[in-house]
Amino acid sequence: AQSVTQLGSHVSVSEGALVLLRCNYSSSVPPYLFWYVQYPNQGLQLLLKYTTGATLVKGINGFEAEFKKSETSFHLTKPSAHMSDAAEYFCAVSKNNQGGKLIFGQGTELSVKP
Amino acid sequence: NAGVTQTPKFQVLKTGQSMTLQCAQDMNHEYMSWYRQDPGMGLRLIHYSVGAGITDQGEVPNGYNVSRSTTEDFPLRLLSAAPSQTSVYFCASRPTLATDGGELFFGEGSRLTVL
């Protein structure tokens, strides 16, 4: 069975600092991997996704993530945090033959201090 | 373009009552799904549908029923509400059944409290 583990339910950074949100997955087949963001009182929206090809994936708002098969990881990074990045971030995985059936991690709440 | 619309946004029920959460999308998406979001547990898949007339169970289906009579609508029914069903519910859809890892589009959520 697939599963996703996000390390740290809450991460706090200063404005301008590096953002690193960790995600590890387990999957018996090559996975599709996703990061979603949820702003307060809103639904989720896609930040970026990995399907095949280049392992470094760039998304919206300056975020990127790298798929590392040997480490079964898909960590999300941003070089310089903005106050507007404060939100909850979810890592998700799906098998490549179950299009759309996503399994989500527990979520990481990102706080950005001025 | 409305996208995915959920109603109601807020609802308070008493234990044992029934209700239906409505979800409609106007993007002609084949795939639709329901998730519940609870603190510290992320989003958990309740039920999903790959097209009209076809539904299947997700991770946490107990206590919930679904049907898919049209492409546009995917209602979630609680037949006898329990306090454990207090949660925020999200409906989500995607364009096709293709295995390209396509984006899920989410509604704004329905916050349900069961007393």
gemmi code that builds the backbone of each chain (N, CA, C; Angstrom):
import gemmi

chains = {
    "A": [
        ("ALA", (0.851, -1.196, 0.000), (0.000, 0.000, 0.000), (0.883, 1.240, 0.000)),
        ("GLN", (0.361, 2.256, -0.607), (1.083, 3.518, -0.636), (0.897, 4.260, 0.685)),
        ("SER", (1.910, 5.054, 1.019), (1.762, 5.932, 2.165), (2.695, 7.123, 1.998)),
        ("VAL", (2.383, 8.170, 2.730), (3.178, 9.393, 2.687), (3.412, 9.857, 4.114)),
        ("THR", (4.649, 10.230, 4.415), (4.994, 10.755, 5.731), (5.627, 12.123, 5.580)),
        ("GLN", (5.046, 13.102, 6.229), (5.626, 14.444, 6.252), (6.248, 14.648, 7.635)),
        ("LEU", (7.542, 14.963, 7.622), (8.270, 15.125, 8.868), (8.100, 16.537, 9.405)),
        ("GLY", (7.470, 16.642, 10.559), (7.218, 17.952, 11.166), (5.836, 18.436, 10.827)),
        ("SER", (4.981, 18.539, 11.833), (3.630, 19.040, 11.591), (3.613, 20.560, 11.529)),
        ("HIS", (4.679, 21.170, 12.067), (4.755, 22.629, 12.043), (6.199, 23.052, 11.829)),
        ("VAL", (6.406, 23.934, 10.872), (7.727, 24.497, 10.590), (7.626, 26.019, 10.637)),
        ("SER", (8.586, 26.639, 11.314), (8.596, 28.087, 11.408), (9.923, 28.618, 10.865)),
        ("VAL", (9.860, 29.596, 9.971), (11.063, 30.205, 9.405), (10.918, 31.717, 9.459)),
        ("SER", (12.034, 32.394, 9.341), (12.020, 33.853, 9.239), (11.859, 34.261, 7.788)),
        ("GLU", (11.279, 35.414, 7.577), (11.139, 35.940, 6.221), (12.518, 36.048, 5.582)),
        ("GLY", (12.642, 35.540, 4.356), (13.926, 35.557, 3.655), (14.760, 34.300, 3.851)),
        ("ALA", (14.380, 33.460, 4.791), (15.125, 32.225, 5.063), (14.678, 31.110, 4.130)),
        ("LEU", (15.505, 30.062, 4.072), (15.201, 28.873, 3.273), (14.011, 28.135, 3.874)),
        ("VAL", (13.125, 27.688, 2.994), (12.021, 26.828, 3.403), (12.335, 25.404, 2.958)),
        ("LEU", (12.233, 24.452, 3.891), (12.429, 23.042, 3.574), (11.329, 22.255, 4.265)),
        ("LEU", (10.465, 21.642, 3.474), (9.406, 20.792, 4.016), (9.656, 19.373, 3.515)),
        ("ARG", (9.683, 18.440, 4.452), (10.122, 17.082, 4.126), (8.953, 16.141, 3.860)),
        ("CYS", (9.160, 15.278, 2.871), (8.139, 14.293, 2.498), (8.841, 13.008, 2.087)),
        ("ASN", (8.441, 11.904, 2.688), (8.903, 10.584, 2.277), (7.692, 9.738, 1.928)),
        ("TYR", (7.860, 8.858, 0.965), (6.743, 8.070, 0.491), (7.135, 6.611, 0.433)),
        ("SER", (6.133, 5.770, 0.386), (6.368, 4.361, 0.084), (5.403, 3.975, -1.024)),
        ("SER", (5.919, 3.264, -1.988), (5.105, 2.847, -3.116), (5.764, 1.647, -3.761)),
        ("SER", (4.964, 0.698, -4.153), (5.500, -0.514, -4.759), (5.772, -0.338, -6.244)),
        ("VAL", (5.292, 0.743, -6.799), (5.508, 1.034, -8.216), (5.978, 2.474, -8.329)),
        ("PRO", (6.572, 2.846, -9.456), (6.978, 4.245, -9.616), (5.795, 5.165, -9.380)),
        ("PRO", (5.973, 6.124, -8.502), (4.818, 6.944, -8.096), (4.712, 8.238, -8.892)),
        ("TYR", (3.528, 8.834, -8.825), (3.375, 10.240, -9.133), (3.354, 10.971, -7.790)),
        ("LEU", (4.049, 12.088, -7.695), (4.177, 12.817, -6.438), (3.725, 14.249, -6.607)),
        ("PHE", (3.110, 14.778, -5.577), (2.500, 16.101, -5.646), (2.748, 16.873, -4.356)),
        ("TRP", (2.792, 18.184, -4.482), (2.675, 19.081, -3.338), (1.490, 20.003, -3.594)),
        ("TYR", (0.626, 20.081, -2.573), (-0.511, 20.995, -2.594), (-0.369, 21.994, -1.453)),
        ("VAL", (-0.955, 23.177, -1.638), (-0.958, 24.193, -0.589), (-2.394, 24.566, -0.256)),
        ("GLN", (-2.618, 24.802, 1.042), (-3.940, 25.211, 1.496), (-3.820, 26.484, 2.315)),
        ("TYR", (-4.364, 27.558, 1.809), (-4.420, 28.801, 2.566), (-5.649, 28.763, 3.476)),
        ("PRO", (-5.645, 29.551, 4.547), (-6.728, 29.477, 5.537), (-8.111, 29.574, 4.917)),
        ("ASN", (-8.974, 28.647, 5.337), (-10.382, 28.626, 4.917), (-10.554, 28.472, 3.405)),
        ("GLN", (-9.606, 27.823, 2.772), (-9.718, 27.581, 1.341), (-9.494, 26.103, 1.034)),
        ("GLY", (-9.801, 25.739, -0.212), (-9.468, 24.395, -0.669), (-7.989, 24.289, -1.007)),
        ("LEU", (-7.579, 23.125, -1.480), (-6.171, 22.906, -1.826), (-5.931, 23.293, -3.279)),
        ("GLN", (-4.707, 23.763, -3.528), (-4.321, 24.034, -4.912), (-2.944, 23.451, -5.172)),
        ("LEU", (-2.737, 23.026, -6.411), (-1.502, 22.345, -6.776), (-0.329, 23.314, -6.817)),
        ("LEU", (0.772, 22.922, -6.138), (2.025, 23.668, -6.217), (2.895, 23.136, -7.331)),
        ("LEU", (3.088, 21.820, -7.338), (3.925, 21.172, -8.340), (3.671, 19.675, -8.312)),
        ("LYS", (4.189, 18.994, -9.359), (4.017, 17.553, -9.421), (5.205, 16.914, -10.149)),
        ("TYR", (5.486, 15.680, -9.793), (6.467, 14.862, -10.509), (5.744, 13.664, -11.103)),
        ("THR", (5.937, 13.458, -12.386), (5.386, 12.260, -13.025), (6.521, 11.416, -13.558)),
        ("THR", (7.181, 11.873, -14.610), (8.363, 11.186, -15.133), (9.345, 12.249, -15.597)),
        ("GLY", (10.555, 11.822, -15.961), (11.501, 12.771, -16.521), (12.354, 13.453, -15.471)),
        ("ALA", (12.580, 14.734, -15.645), (13.473, 15.489, -14.776), (13.047, 15.364, -13.320)),
        ("THR", (14.019, 15.070, -12.463), (13.698, 14.815, -11.065), (13.565, 16.099, -10.246)),
        ("LEU", (14.080, 17.207, -10.759), (13.900, 18.496, -10.092), (12.720, 19.197, -10.755)),
        ("VAL", (11.696, 19.444, -9.974), (10.453, 19.991, -10.499), (10.232, 21.392, -9.945)),
        ("LYS", (9.915, 22.313, -10.831), (9.635, 23.681, -10.393), (8.135, 23.929, -10.396)),
        ("GLY", (7.677, 24.657, -9.391), (6.259, 24.935, -9.284), (5.970, 26.415, -9.214)),
        ("ILE", (4.797, 26.734, -8.721), (4.394, 28.135, -8.639), (4.997, 28.789, -7.399)),
        ("ASN", (5.035, 30.128, -7.413), (5.479, 30.915, -6.255), (6.912, 30.618, -5.817)),
        ("GLY", (7.756, 30.156, -6.739), (9.171, 29.951, -6.436), (9.510, 28.649, -5.735)),
        ("PHE", (8.554, 27.769, -5.557), (8.803, 26.481, -4.919), (9.352, 25.469, -5.923)),
        ("GLU", (10.154, 24.533, -5.412), (10.609, 23.408, -6.204), (10.774, 22.194, -5.319)),
        ("ALA", (10.804, 21.022, -5.944), (10.970, 19.778, -5.204), (11.802, 18.822, -6.040)),
        ("GLU", (12.528, 17.953, -5.355), (13.373, 16.997, -6.048), (12.960, 15.572, -5.688)),
        ("PHE", (12.711, 14.787, -6.708), (12.378, 13.379, -6.521), (13.684, 12.597, -6.388)),
        ("LYS", (13.865, 11.922, -5.249), (15.045, 11.092, -5.019), (14.567, 9.671, -4.754)),
        ("LYS", (14.683, 8.859, -5.789), (14.171, 7.494, -5.696), (14.907, 6.692, -4.628)),
        ("SER", (16.241, 6.864, -4.559), (17.038, 6.079, -3.609), (16.676, 6.393, -2.164)),
        ("GLU", (16.194, 7.607, -1.920), (15.817, 8.028, -0.573), (14.301, 8.015, -0.381)),
        ("THR", (13.570, 7.650, -1.373), (12.097, 7.712, -1.397), (11.610, 9.029, -0.806)),
        ("SER", (12.171, 10.119, -1.326), (11.816, 11.433, -0.792), (11.384, 12.382, -1.900)),
        ("PHE", (10.657, 13.397, -1.490), (10.187, 14.439, -2.420), (10.044, 15.714, -1.603)),
        ("HIS", (11.176, 16.237, -1.136), (11.173, 17.415, -0.264), (10.895, 18.690, -1.047)),
        ("LEU", (10.171, 19.592, -0.413), (9.784, 20.874, -1.015), (10.691, 21.980, -0.483)),
        ("THR", (11.206, 22.813, -1.377), (12.083, 23.901, -0.949), (11.711, 25.207, -1.625)),
        ("LYS", (12.113, 26.295, -0.960), (12.033, 27.634, -1.537), (13.184, 28.429, -0.948)),
        ("PRO", (13.989, 29.077, -1.788), (15.206, 29.724, -1.280), (14.936, 30.835, -0.260)),
        ("SER", (13.850, 31.576, -0.444), (13.617, 32.754, 0.388), (12.134, 32.868, 0.720)),
        ("ALA", (11.795, 32.694, 1.990), (10.387, 32.689, 2.400), (9.780, 34.089, 2.363)),
        ("HIS", (8.507, 34.128, 1.968), (7.689, 35.335, 1.992), (6.630, 35.158, 3.064)),
        ("MET", (6.161, 36.278, 3.599), (5.046, 36.198, 4.566), (3.844, 35.495, 3.938)),
        ("SER", (3.651, 35.715, 2.651), (2.499, 35.138, 1.966), (2.594, 33.622, 1.796)),
        ("ASP", (3.755, 33.038, 2.126), (3.909, 31.580, 2.035), (3.303, 30.851, 3.227)),
        ("ALA", (2.909, 31.583, 4.257), (2.320, 30.957, 5.435), (1.040, 30.235, 5.042)),
        ("ALA", (1.010, 28.922, 5.259), (-0.109, 28.083, 4.818), (0.166, 26.665, 5.295)),
        ("GLU", (-0.736, 25.750, 4.952), (-0.488, 24.343, 5.219), (-0.155, 23.655, 3.904)),
        ("TYR", (0.845, 22.800, 3.944), (1.353, 22.143, 2.745), (1.181, 20.632, 2.882)),
        ("PHE", (0.697, 20.041, 1.805), (0.435, 18.610, 1.800), (1.205, 17.934, 0.671)),
        ("CYS", (1.891, 16.858, 1.017), (2.517, 15.990, 0.045), (1.541, 14.859, -0.272)),
        ("ALA", (1.502, 14.407, -1.528), (0.566, 13.349, -1.905), (1.210, 12.443, -2.941)),
        ("VAL", (0.752, 11.198, -2.981), (1.287, 10.206, -3.914), (0.138, 9.475, -4.581)),
        ("SER", (0.337, 9.107, -5.823), (-0.610, 8.211, -6.479), (0.177, 7.227, -7.329)),
        ("LYS", (-0.404, 6.069, -7.525), (0.197, 5.108, -8.434), (-0.062, 5.568, -9.856)),
        ("ASN", (0.847, 5.226, -10.748), (0.682, 5.737, -12.095), (-0.381, 5.018, -12.892)),
        ("ASN", (-1.075, 4.086, -12.280), (-2.195, 3.454, -12.976), (-3.506, 3.665, -12.242)),
        ("GLN", (-3.568, 4.675, -11.380), (-4.792, 4.966, -10.631), (-5.077, 6.460, -10.686)),
        ("GLY", (-4.956, 7.003, -11.876), (-5.028, 8.438, -12.040), (-6.042, 9.119, -11.163)),
        ("GLY", (-5.596, 10.033, -10.314), (-6.475, 10.842, -9.498), (-6.667, 10.354, -8.096)),
        ("LYS", (-6.406, 9.101, -7.791), (-6.635, 8.581, -6.451), (-5.420, 8.913, -5.607)),
        ("LEU", (-5.435, 10.064, -5.001), (-4.288, 10.544, -4.245), (-4.360, 10.140, -2.787)),
        ("ILE", (-3.193, 9.765, -2.230), (-3.041, 9.531, -0.807), (-2.207, 10.679, -0.264)),
        ("PHE", (-2.731, 11.376, 0.749), (-2.086, 12.568, 1.285), (-1.316, 12.278, 2.560)),
        ("GLY", (-0.281, 13.073, 2.780), (0.402, 13.095, 4.056), (-0.395, 13.891, 5.070)),
        ("GLN", (0.157, 13.985, 6.278), (-0.555, 14.603, 7.389), (-0.570, 16.119, 7.325)),
        ("GLY", (0.270, 16.670, 6.492), (0.310, 18.118, 6.372), (1.376, 18.756, 7.242)),
        ("THR", (1.965, 19.851, 6.758), (2.921, 20.658, 7.512), (2.469, 22.105, 7.464)),
        ("GLU", (2.284, 22.682, 8.636), (1.890, 24.096, 8.692), (3.148, 24.947, 8.710)),
        ("LEU", (3.256, 25.832, 7.743), (4.416, 26.725, 7.641), (4.062, 28.097, 8.191)),
        ("SER", (4.834, 28.549, 9.171), (4.708, 29.914, 9.686), (5.911, 30.706, 9.238)),
        ("VAL", (5.710, 31.971, 8.892), (6.800, 32.842, 8.463), (6.829, 34.059, 9.381)),
        ("LYS", (7.966, 34.230, 10.069), (8.105, 35.326, 11.024), (8.739, 36.526, 10.334)),
        ("PRO", (8.260, 37.737, 10.681), (8.841, 38.936, 10.044), (10.267, 39.191, 10.513)),
    ],
    "B": [
        ("ASN", (-16.235, 30.891, -14.718), (-16.081, 29.447, -14.559), (-16.107, 29.110, -13.068)),
        ("ALA", (-17.163, 28.388, -12.611), (-17.350, 28.167, -11.180), (-16.369, 27.123, -10.645)),
        ("GLY", (-15.964, 26.120, -11.453), (-15.060, 25.084, -10.960), (-15.822, 24.043, -10.170)),
        ("VAL", (-15.360, 23.765, -8.928), (-15.995, 22.801, -8.041), (-16.744, 23.561, -6.964)),
        ("THR", (-18.043, 23.324, -6.870), (-18.894, 24.034, -5.915), (-19.451, 23.062, -4.886)),
        ("GLN", (-19.236, 23.386, -3.606), (-19.747, 22.569, -2.521), (-20.786, 23.344, -1.727)),
        ("THR", (-21.866, 22.660, -1.366), (-22.860, 23.241, -0.465), (-23.340, 22.182, 0.509)),
        ("PRO", (-23.672, 22.573, 1.760), (-23.461, 23.890, 2.335), (-22.017, 24.098, 2.754)),
        ("LYS", (-21.640, 25.290, 3.097), (-20.292, 25.560, 3.607), (-20.174, 25.215, 5.085)),
        ("PHE", (-21.259, 25.350, 5.811), (-21.290, 25.033, 7.234), (-22.586, 24.289, 7.546)),
        ("GLN", (-22.488, 23.313, 8.458), (-23.677, 22.577, 8.868), (-23.457, 22.021, 10.263)),
        ("VAL", (-24.496, 22.125, 11.096), (-24.472, 21.518, 12.423), (-25.596, 20.485, 12.467)),
        ("LEU", (-25.250, 19.282, 12.865), (-26.216, 18.186, 12.956), (-26.250, 17.635, 14.367)),
        ("LYS", (-27.349, 16.979, 14.678), (-27.410, 16.213, 15.916), (-27.131, 14.746, 15.578)),
        ("THR", (-26.582, 14.034, 16.545), (-26.303, 12.611, 16.352), (-27.557, 11.900, 15.857)),
        ("GLY", (-27.371, 11.088, 14.803), (-28.478, 10.312, 14.255), (-29.189, 10.979, 13.083)),
        ("GLN", (-28.970, 12.267, 12.896), (-29.593, 12.939, 11.751), (-28.894, 12.560, 10.462)),
        ("SER", (-29.602, 12.751, 9.367), (-29.019, 12.483, 8.053), (-28.900, 13.782, 7.280)),
        ("MET", (-27.974, 13.793, 6.357), (-27.843, 14.951, 5.481), (-27.022, 14.583, 4.254)),
        ("THR", (-27.071, 15.454, 3.277), (-26.306, 15.271, 2.045), (-25.452, 16.496, 1.785)),
        ("LEU", (-24.174, 16.257, 1.567), (-23.269, 17.308, 1.110), (-23.263, 17.274, -0.419)),
        ("GLN", (-23.492, 18.443, -1.002), (-23.571, 18.511, -2.452), (-22.235, 18.933, -3.059)),
        ("CYS", (-21.928, 18.348, -4.205), (-20.742, 18.735, -4.964), (-21.106, 18.769, -6.439)),
        ("ALA", (-20.781, 19.864, -7.086), (-21.032, 19.999, -8.519), (-19.816, 20.618, -9.178)),
        ("GLN", (-19.495, 20.111, -10.369), (-18.388, 20.706, -11.145), (-18.875, 20.967, -12.573)),
        ("ASP", (-18.368, 22.032, -13.123), (-18.808, 22.442, -14.465), (-17.690, 22.332, -15.483)),
        ("MET", (-16.704, 21.451, -15.211), (-15.533, 21.311, -16.078), (-15.567, 20.014, -16.874)),
        ("ASN", (-16.692, 19.276, -16.808), (-16.843, 18.016, -17.529), (-15.790, 16.985, -17.115)),
        ("HIS", (-15.440, 16.993, -15.820), (-14.441, 16.052, -15.315), (-15.062, 14.682, -15.100)),
        ("GLU", (-14.346, 13.651, -15.504), (-14.832, 12.289, -15.292), (-14.631, 11.838, -13.848)),
        ("TYR", (-13.506, 12.205, -13.278), (-13.142, 11.723, -11.948), (-13.587, 12.723, -10.893)),
        ("MET", (-14.290, 12.224, -9.854), (-14.669, 13.055, -8.710), (-14.443, 12.265, -7.439)),
        ("SER", (-14.167, 12.986, -6.350), (-13.821, 12.315, -5.102), (-14.224, 13.164, -3.908)),
        ("TRP", (-14.342, 12.500, -2.763), (-14.610, 13.160, -1.491), (-13.492, 12.809, -0.508)),
        ("TYR", (-12.994, 13.847, 0.170), (-12.004, 13.680, 1.223), (-12.554, 14.315, 2.497)),
        ("ARG", (-12.061, 13.809, 3.631), (-12.286, 14.505, 4.882), (-10.942, 14.941, 5.449)),
        ("GLN", (-10.923, 16.106, 6.059), (-9.696, 16.654, 6.622), (-9.851, 16.800, 8.117)),
        ("ASP", (-8.951, 16.153, 8.846), (-8.949, 16.220, 10.301), (-7.558, 16.638, 10.775)),
        ("PRO", (-7.471, 17.404, 11.856), (-6.161, 17.881, 12.338), (-5.175, 16.740, 12.549)),
        ("GLY", (-3.979, 16.908, 12.009), (-2.922, 15.921, 12.195), (-3.063, 14.667, 11.361)),
        ("MET", (-4.114, 14.590, 10.546), (-4.335, 13.367, 9.764), (-4.373, 13.649, 8.270)),
        ("GLY", (-4.157, 14.868, 7.878), (-4.175, 15.184, 6.455), (-5.556, 14.993, 5.861)),
        ("LEU", (-5.594, 14.664, 4.595), (-6.844, 14.388, 3.903), (-6.952, 12.886, 3.668)),
        ("ARG", (-8.107, 12.339, 3.973), (-8.332, 10.917, 3.776), (-9.482, 10.717, 2.788)),
        ("LEU", (-9.257, 9.824, 1.843), (-10.213, 9.602, 0.766), (-11.399, 8.783, 1.280)),
        ("ILE", (-12.605, 9.300, 1.027), (-13.814, 8.615, 1.493), (-14.383, 7.723, 0.379)),
        ("HIS", (-14.752, 8.336, -0.716), (-15.268, 7.652, -1.897), (-14.800, 8.398, -3.135)),
        ("TYR", (-14.774, 7.679, -4.251), (-14.444, 8.333, -5.498), (-15.250, 7.712, -6.632)),
        ("SER", (-15.251, 8.416, -7.760), (-16.015, 7.965, -8.933), (-15.211, 8.263, -10.185)),
        ("VAL", (-15.160, 7.296, -11.086), (-14.424, 7.482, -12.338), (-15.354, 7.792, -13.498)),
        ("GLY", (-16.638, 7.971, -13.218), (-17.587, 8.358, -14.252), (-19.001, 8.103, -13.766)),
        ("ALA", (-19.967, 8.601, -14.515), (-21.371, 8.427, -14.135), (-21.692, 6.949, -13.987)),
        ("GLY", (-22.330, 6.609, -12.882), (-22.737, 5.239, -12.606), (-21.680, 4.365, -11.981)),
        ("ILE", (-20.468, 4.916, -11.753), (-19.355, 4.132, -11.219), (-18.797, 4.807, -9.974)),
        ("THR", (-18.840, 4.102, -8.848), (-18.262, 4.634, -7.617), (-17.451, 3.544, -6.931)),
        ("ASP", (-16.541, 3.948, -6.051), (-15.725, 2.992, -5.319), (-15.324, 3.596, -3.990)),
        ("GLN", (-14.926, 2.706, -3.068), (-14.567, 3.146, -1.726), (-13.125, 3.599, -1.654)),
        ("GLY", (-12.885, 4.568, -0.774), (-11.529, 4.998, -0.484), (-11.043, 4.398, 0.821)),
        ("GLU", (-10.272, 5.202, 1.570), (-9.681, 4.720, 2.830), (-10.682, 4.637, 3.971)),
        ("VAL", (-11.629, 5.573, 4.037), (-12.527, 5.684, 5.189), (-13.991, 5.790, 4.747)),
        ("PRO", (-14.553, 4.753, 4.128), (-15.902, 4.854, 3.563), (-17.045, 4.648, 4.542)),
        ("ASN", (-16.752, 4.060, 5.707), (-17.845, 3.673, 6.611), (-18.626, 4.887, 7.101)),
        ("GLY", (-19.979, 4.764, 7.004), (-20.848, 5.842, 7.452), (-21.233, 6.805, 6.355)),
        ("TYR", (-20.707, 6.595, 5.166), (-20.964, 7.488, 4.030), (-21.444, 6.700, 2.801)),
        ("ASN", (-22.384, 7.307, 2.074), (-22.821, 6.750, 0.801), (-22.658, 7.781, -0.298)),
        ("VAL", (-22.415, 7.310, -1.513), (-22.324, 8.204, -2.666), (-23.056, 7.576, -3.831)),
        ("SER", (-23.372, 8.414, -4.793), (-23.902, 7.969, -6.077), (-23.434, 8.960, -7.131)),
        ("ARG", (-23.445, 8.538, -8.369), (-23.006, 9.435, -9.464), (-23.939, 9.199, -10.653)),
        ("SER", (-25.020, 9.931, -10.665), (-26.002, 9.779, -11.746), (-25.686, 10.672, -12.938)),
        ("THR", (-24.936, 11.742, -12.725), (-24.533, 12.627, -13.827), (-23.036, 12.885, -13.728)),
        ("THR", (-22.459, 13.380, -14.805), (-21.042, 13.753, -14.782), (-20.792, 14.898, -13.815)),
        ("GLU", (-21.766, 15.815, -13.707), (-21.548, 17.046, -12.955), (-21.621, 16.895, -11.440)),
        ("ASP", (-22.434, 15.965, -10.935), (-22.770, 15.943, -9.513), (-22.277, 14.684, -8.814)),
        ("PHE", (-21.832, 14.860, -7.567), (-21.324, 13.739, -6.778), (-21.657, 13.995, -5.313)),
        ("PRO", (-22.897, 13.734, -4.912), (-23.297, 14.012, -3.528), (-22.775, 12.973, -2.539)),
        ("LEU", (-22.499, 13.434, -1.328), (-22.042, 12.567, -0.233), (-23.138, 12.543, 0.831)),
        ("ARG", (-23.601, 11.351, 1.159), (-24.705, 11.219, 2.121), (-24.224, 10.610, 3.437)),
        ("LEU", (-24.672, 11.244, 4.522), (-24.477, 10.689, 5.852), (-25.851, 10.216, 6.319)),
        ("LEU", (-26.018, 8.935, 6.504), (-27.337, 8.386, 6.805), (-27.706, 8.554, 8.278)),
        ("SER", (-26.720, 8.443, 9.165), (-26.955, 8.580, 10.598), (-25.694, 9.186, 11.207)),
        ("ALA", (-25.683, 10.498, 11.303), (-24.464, 11.208, 11.679), (-23.986, 10.831, 13.086)),
        ("ALA", (-22.664, 10.776, 13.224), (-22.021, 10.489, 14.497), (-20.993, 11.582, 14.792)),
        ("PRO", (-20.701, 11.840, 16.071), (-19.701, 12.876, 16.389), (-18.361, 12.652, 15.715)),
        ("SER", (-18.005, 11.387, 15.436), (-16.732, 11.099, 14.765), (-16.707, 11.614, 13.320)),
        ("GLN", (-17.852, 11.992, 12.814), (-17.903, 12.531, 11.449), (-17.774, 14.061, 11.419)),
        ("THR", (-17.560, 14.656, 12.572), (-17.237, 16.081, 12.617), (-15.910, 16.295, 11.898)),
        ("SER", (-15.926, 17.119, 10.864), (-14.742, 17.251, 10.014), (-14.994, 18.336, 8.981)),
        ("VAL", (-13.960, 18.596, 8.195), (-14.105, 19.432, 7.007), (-14.042, 18.511, 5.799)),
        ("TYR", (-15.026, 18.618, 4.936), (-15.144, 17.732, 3.787), (-14.810, 18.490, 2.499)),
        ("PHE", (-13.983, 17.874, 1.676), (-13.602, 18.472, 0.400), (-13.994, 17.550, -0.743)),
        ("CYS", (-14.577, 18.150, -1.747), (-14.834, 17.482, -3.013), (-13.749, 17.895, -3.997)),
        ("ALA", (-13.299, 16.967, -4.825), (-12.244, 17.283, -5.785), (-12.496, 16.531, -7.080)),
        ("SER", (-12.104, 17.122, -8.187), (-12.298, 16.479, -9.486), (-11.068, 16.664, -10.355)),
        ("ARG", (-10.963, 15.855, -11.382), (-9.868, 16.006, -12.344), (-10.373, 15.692, -13.732)),
        ("PRO", (-9.656, 16.180, -14.742), (-10.187, 16.161, -16.110), (-10.446, 14.794, -16.701)),
        ("THR", (-9.492, 13.842, -16.557), (-9.638, 12.589, -17.286), (-9.174, 11.435, -16.421)),
        ("LEU", (-9.311, 10.272, -16.973), (-8.811, 9.092, -16.289), (-7.366, 8.799, -16.674)),
        ("ALA", (-6.791, 9.652, -17.485), (-5.447, 9.395, -17.984), (-4.448, 9.312, -16.844)),
        ("THR", (-3.443, 8.488, -17.007), (-2.462, 8.284, -15.940), (-1.315, 9.270, -16.075)),
        ("ASP", (-1.662, 10.545, -16.211), (-0.611, 11.539, -16.379), (-0.379, 12.362, -15.136)),
        ("GLY", (-0.952, 11.886, -13.999), (-0.742, 12.633, -12.772), (-1.380, 13.995, -12.784)),
        ("GLY", (-2.461, 14.144, -13.516), (-3.096, 15.442, -13.657), (-3.576, 16.033, -12.353)),
        ("GLU", (-3.807, 17.305, -12.379), (-4.150, 18.090, -11.204), (-5.568, 17.812, -10.724)),
        ("LEU", (-5.723, 17.680, -9.408), (-7.027, 17.637, -8.782), (-7.480, 19.067, -8.489)),
        ("PHE", (-8.728, 19.364, -8.786), (-9.320, 20.667, -8.492), (-10.252, 20.502, -7.295)),
        ("PHE", (-10.023, 21.329, -6.272), (-10.758, 21.201, -5.021), (-11.828, 22.271, -4.878)),
        ("GLY", (-12.922, 21.888, -4.220), (-13.891, 22.866, -3.744), (-13.368, 23.555, -2.506)),
        ("GLU", (-14.147, 24.499, -1.965), (-13.708, 25.282, -0.821), (-13.987, 24.601, 0.509)),
        ("GLY", (-14.670, 23.474, 0.488), (-14.870, 22.718, 1.709), (-16.222, 22.937, 2.346)),
        ("SER", (-16.668, 21.917, 3.093), (-17.906, 21.985, 3.875), (-17.554, 21.580, 5.294)),
        ("ARG", (-17.794, 22.503, 6.239), (-17.436, 22.233, 7.634), (-18.654, 21.671, 8.353)),
        ("LEU", (-18.550, 20.429, 8.816), (-19.658, 19.729, 9.458), (-19.354, 19.486, 10.924)),
        ("THR", (-20.305, 19.845, 11.784), (-20.198, 19.563, 13.210), (-21.365, 18.679, 13.610)),
        ("VAL", (-21.054, 17.562, 14.276), (-22.098, 16.657, 14.750), (-22.086, 16.670, 16.279)),
        ("LEU", (-23.197, 17.086, 16.865), (-23.284, 17.211, 18.329), (-23.837, 15.941, 18.957)),
    ],
}
model = gemmi.Model(1)
for chain_id, residues in chains.items():
    chain = gemmi.Chain(chain_id)
    for i, (resn, *xyz) in enumerate(residues, 1):
        res = gemmi.Residue()
        res.name, res.seqid = resn, gemmi.SeqId(i, " ")
        for name, pos in zip(("N", "CA", "C"), xyz):
            atom = gemmi.Atom()
            atom.name, atom.element = name, gemmi.Element(name[0])
            atom.pos, atom.b_iso = gemmi.Position(*pos), 0.0
            res.add_atom(atom)
        chain.add_residue(res)
    model.add_chain(chain)
structure = gemmi.Structure()
structure.add_model(model)
structure.setup_entities()
